[in-house]
Amino acid sequence: MLELTLLLALSINLYGRAVWLALIGQTLNPGVMMIAAPLAVVTYLWAQSDGQSSESSLQTSPQNSPQTALPSALSLSILGVVILTAGVILSWSAYNKLAFTSADEWALWWRETGLILEGLGLICLWTSWTTRAYDERRVKTLLYPLSISIFSLPWESILRGLDIHLQRLSADIAVYLLDVFSLFNLSSLPLKVYYWDSITIYSERFYLIINETCAGVNLLLSMSLYAIGFAWVMGAHVARAWILVAYIIPLCLLFNGFRVALIFSLGHFGDQELATGPWHEGSAYISQVFLFIGIALINHTLDRAPKSEERDP
């Protein structure tokens, strides 16, 4: 009971600090981070109660004795304490520096990194506690809420350091797609795209600046969270969920470039009002629809047996 109380207190403290940083403007789109923690709690409690009703507790499952679960739990506990301690040290050092100046970029970066390490350490400790409280079957289910809780950490603050690189990549992908589209352009308006700089593209009728809000960070985080949820709904193992996340990362970068190309086309063949109006946000939903379809296709492909097995004797 003492361990559970301590874990709850540390988790509430960490989430409160992360939300406070988001509310004072450290993140551009804190929605994923703020939603992930309550979602993880609700799904954990639901899976936990479902496990109790189906007789999945450790005490009633003889094949999962404390002796078999203890080594894994012990390793997770040690790892969690080490990561948590490192995070606390980083956070404390960063707060001390920021107490004298709020413009220290390194201190801000270390503060976010410290929070992430604290969160990862707590997730390891929660996983350790879970493996000792429930049987193997229920633990596999509870790993999903624990995976969701990873997205409650301030990843966006760290990824924003890559904004300029993601902006350039989105511009390059958009220009490539627009060049391909121009080969099949049947409109009377020619489509020839040029670079003004590495993040600004233009034609004779329209120009577009790919700023940090269009870098694709929010799409990357939200679709990674959706991939976890999709795998859970499909009844896949949690390892499959993280495989889908690994696939979705490059797909998000590709489709963010597709979205930039779509917005540019709306401006070039239409006008600025069309490109910056409802379809500006609508293009994000179109990209997400294609990404949902991509997740489903990838999951289906992973379920198929290798073609080499068809030729086995």
Solvent accessible surface area in square Angstrom, and as a share of the most:
residue,aa,sasa,rsa
1,M,187,0.84
2,L,150,0.75
3,E,71,0.32
4,L,44,0.22
5,T,70,0.40
6,L,103,0.51
7,L,6,0.03
8,L,87,0.43
9,A,56,0.44
10,L,62,0.31
11,S,33,0.21
12,I,125,0.63
13,N,82,0.42
14,L,16,0.08
15,Y,65,0.25
16,G,39,0.37
17,R,54,0.20
18,A,3,0.02
19,V,25,0.14
20,W,134,0.47
21,L,3,0.02
22,A,6,0.05
23,L,122,0.61
24,I,84,0.43
25,G,54,0.52
26,Q,64,0.28
27,T,14,0.08
28,L,89,0.44
29,N,51,0.26
30,P,34,0.21
31,G,36,0.35
32,V,19,0.11
33,M,13,0.06
34,M,59,0.26
35,I,108,0.55
36,A,0,0.00
37,A,15,0.12
38,P,65,0.41
39,L,72,0.36
40,A,8,0.06
41,V,87,0.50
42,V,96,0.55
43,T,21,0.12
44,Y,23,0.09
45,L,101,0.50
46,W,153,0.54
47,A,0,0.00
48,Q,37,0.16
49,S,62,0.40
50,D,57,0.29
51,G,0,0.00
52,Q,111,0.49
53,S,90,0.58
54,S,54,0.35
55,E,140,0.63
56,S,2,0.01
57,S,29,0.19
58,L,17,0.09
59,Q,152,0.68
60,T,86,0.50
61,S,7,0.04
62,P,121,0.76
63,Q,134,0.60
64,N,21,0.11
65,S,38,0.24
66,P,81,0.51
67,Q,133,0.59
68,T,92,0.53
69,A,19,0.15
70,L,96,0.48
71,P,82,0.52
72,S,61,0.39
73,A,1,0.00
74,L,99,0.49
75,S,70,0.45
76,L,41,0.21
77,S,27,0.17
78,I,101,0.51
79,L,88,0.44
80,G,0,0.00
81,V,81,0.46
82,V,91,0.52
83,I,37,0.19
84,L,27,0.13
85,T,68,0.40
86,A,40,0.31
87,G,0,0.00
88,V,73,0.42
89,I,108,0.55
90,L,41,0.20
91,S,4,0.03
92,W,175,0.61
93,S,50,0.32
94,A,2,0.01
95,Y,74,0.28
96,N,70,0.36
97,K,106,0.45
98,L,27,0.14
99,A,81,0.63
100,F,185,0.77
101,T,62,0.36
102,S,92,0.59
103,A,82,0.64
104,D,44,0.23
105,E,141,0.63
106,W,171,0.60
107,A,1,0.00
108,L,45,0.22
109,W,101,0.35
110,W,92,0.32
111,R,14,0.05
112,E,7,0.03
113,T,24,0.14
114,G,0,0.00
115,L,0,0.00
116,I,11,0.06
117,L,47,0.23
118,E,11,0.05
119,G,2,0.02
120,L,50,0.25
121,G,0,0.00
122,L,8,0.04
123,I,25,0.13
124,C,21,0.13
125,L,24,0.12
126,W,36,0.12
127,T,18,0.11
128,S,0,0.00
129,W,42,0.15
130,T,0,0.00
131,T,20,0.12
132,R,78,0.28
133,A,26,0.20
134,Y,13,0.05
135,D,9,0.05
136,E,103,0.46
137,R,129,0.47
138,R,8,0.03
139,V,16,0.09
140,K,89,0.38
141,T,31,0.18
142,L,0,0.00
143,L,44,0.22
144,Y,7,0.03
145,P,2,0.01
146,L,14,0.07
147,S,8,0.05
148,I,6,0.03
149,S,22,0.14
150,I,36,0.18
151,F,16,0.07
152,S,14,0.09
153,L,9,0.04
154,P,4,0.02
155,W,72,0.25
156,E,7,0.03
157,S,21,0.14
158,I,40,0.20
159,L,37,0.18
160,R,38,0.14
161,G,59,0.56
162,L,89,0.44
163,D,15,0.08
164,I,66,0.33
165,H,108,0.48
166,L,22,0.11
167,Q,11,0.05
168,R,102,0.37
169,L,70,0.35
170,S,3,0.02
171,A,0,0.00
172,D,72,0.37
173,I,29,0.15
174,A,0,0.00
175,V,15,0.08
176,Y,145,0.55
177,L,54,0.27
178,L,3,0.01
179,D,60,0.31
180,V,58,0.33
181,F,94,0.39
182,S,36,0.23
183,L,141,0.70
184,F,147,0.61
185,N,33,0.17
186,L,178,0.88
187,S,54,0.35
188,S,113,0.73
189,L,56,0.28
190,P,91,0.57
191,L,12,0.06
192,K,117,0.50
193,V,12,0.07
194,Y,94,0.36
195,Y,100,0.38
196,W,187,0.66
197,D,68,0.35
198,S,49,0.32
199,I,34,0.17
200,T,12,0.07
201,I,0,0.00
202,Y,72,0.27
203,S,10,0.07
204,E,151,0.68
205,R,123,0.45
206,F,25,0.10
207,Y,138,0.53
208,L,28,0.14
209,I,90,0.45
210,I,2,0.01
211,N,61,0.31
212,E,77,0.34
213,T,79,0.46
214,C,20,0.12
215,A,1,0.01
216,G,8,0.07
217,V,1,0.01
218,N,56,0.29
219,L,20,0.10
220,L,21,0.10
221,L,21,0.11
222,S,10,0.06
223,M,0,0.00
224,S,6,0.04
225,L,19,0.09
226,Y,90,0.34
227,A,0,0.00
228,I,0,0.00
229,G,27,0.26
230,F,46,0.19
231,A,0,0.00
232,W,54,0.19
233,V,128,0.73
234,M,109,0.49
235,G,68,0.65
236,A,22,0.17
237,H,93,0.41
238,V,16,0.09
239,A,53,0.41
240,R,47,0.17
241,A,0,0.00
242,W,88,0.31
243,I,79,0.40
244,L,2,0.01
245,V,12,0.07
246,A,64,0.49
247,Y,99,0.38
248,I,1,0.00
249,I,74,0.37
250,P,75,0.47
251,L,42,0.21
252,C,2,0.01
253,L,43,0.21
254,L,84,0.42
255,F,41,0.17
256,N,5,0.02
257,G,0,0.00
258,F,64,0.27
259,R,32,0.12
260,V,3,0.02
261,A,7,0.06
262,L,47,0.23
263,I,4,0.02
264,F,0,0.00
265,S,21,0.14
266,L,34,0.17
267,G,2,0.02
268,H,3,0.01
269,F,61,0.25
270,G,24,0.23
271,D,77,0.40
272,Q,127,0.56
273,E,140,0.63
274,L,69,0.34
275,A,0,0.00
276,T,85,0.49
277,G,22,0.21
278,P,121,0.76
279,W,130,0.46
280,H,42,0.19
281,E,105,0.47
282,G,17,0.17
283,S,0,0.00
284,A,23,0.18
285,Y,145,0.55
286,I,52,0.27
287,S,1,0.00
288,Q,34,0.15
289,V,84,0.48
290,F,94,0.39
291,L,0,0.00
292,F,91,0.38
293,I,88,0.45
294,G,16,0.15
295,I,2,0.01
296,A,41,0.32
297,L,111,0.55
298,I,31,0.16
299,N,8,0.04
300,H,114,0.51
301,T,82,0.48
302,L,59,0.29
303,D,93,0.48
304,R,136,0.49
305,A,67,0.52
306,P,79,0.50
307,K,137,0.58
308,S,74,0.47
309,E,92,0.41
310,E,133,0.60
311,R,190,0.69
312,D,89,0.46
313,P,180,1.13
